[in-house]
């Protein structure tokens, strides 16, 4: 019987919740991107594919960096660089939307 027992809360701040949602959006985009590619609905040489990879990896990298989880952050920022390169290449040589 502890009348003054404090309750612990795992309540997160609004910015932390927003950053977590950004991370989940990144996960969703990357998974959807892979499903669309694997099912043949998009090609790996399309703006759509590389755009989704860019946004998804940027979102995950941002969340990982915020959590000070450096390895996944660096990996995702490398993926961002690859996606930017691929989009630039598509702009030069021509690419398809999907």
N, C-alpha and C positions, 0 to 999 in steps of 0.2 A: 504494500500500500504506500505508494509514493505520490502524494498529491501534487508535488512540484516537479514531477518528472517531465523533462523537456521532450518535445517531439522533434525529431529530425525531419527536415523536409529536403527533398531532392529538387526543389524548385529551381529552374534555370532562368537566367536573365533573358529578356526579350531578344537581345542581339545573339545570344548563344543558341536560342531556339531557331532563329532565322538562319543562322549559319548551318545548323544541323539540317534544316529543310533544304538549303542549297545543296548540301552533300547528297541528300536523298534524291533530289532532282537529277544530279549528276549520275548517280547509280542507275536510275530509271532510264535516262537517255542512253547510257552506254549499253545497258541490257537490251533495250528496244532496238538500238542500232545493230547489235549483233544478231538478234532474231530476224530483223528485216534483211540483213545481208545473207544470213544462212538460208533463209527461205527463198532467196532469189528475187525479192521484191525491190531491192536496190542493188546497185553495183558498188564495188569498192573504189571505183574511179569516178565517183559522183560528188558534187558539191554537198548534197544532202548528207551523205555518209561522213565526209570529213568535217562538215559543219557540226553534226551531232557529236562527233568524237571531240571536236574542239571545245564545245560548250560543256559536255559531260566531264571531260578531263579537267577543264578549268574549274568547274564546280567542286569536284572531288579534291583537287589540289588545294583550292582555297580552304576548304573545310579541314583538311589534314594539316595545313600550315597553321591554321588558327588553333588547332588542338596540340600543336607542337609535335606532331607525328611526322618527322622530317622525311623518312624514307618514302612513304606513299606520296607525300607532297612532291618530292623531287621527281619520282617516277611519272606522276601525272603531268607535271610541268614539262617533262621531256615529251610526253605524248602530245601536249599542246603544241610544242615546237614542231613536231612531225606533222600534225594536222595543218598548221600554218604553212609549212613548206608544201604540203600536198595541194592545198587550196591555191597557193601561188603558182604552182606547176600547172594546175588545171586552167588557171586564167591565161597562162602563156600558150599552152598546147591545145587548149580547148577541152572541155569536159561536158558531161551530161548532168542535168539537174538531179535525176534519181539514178 
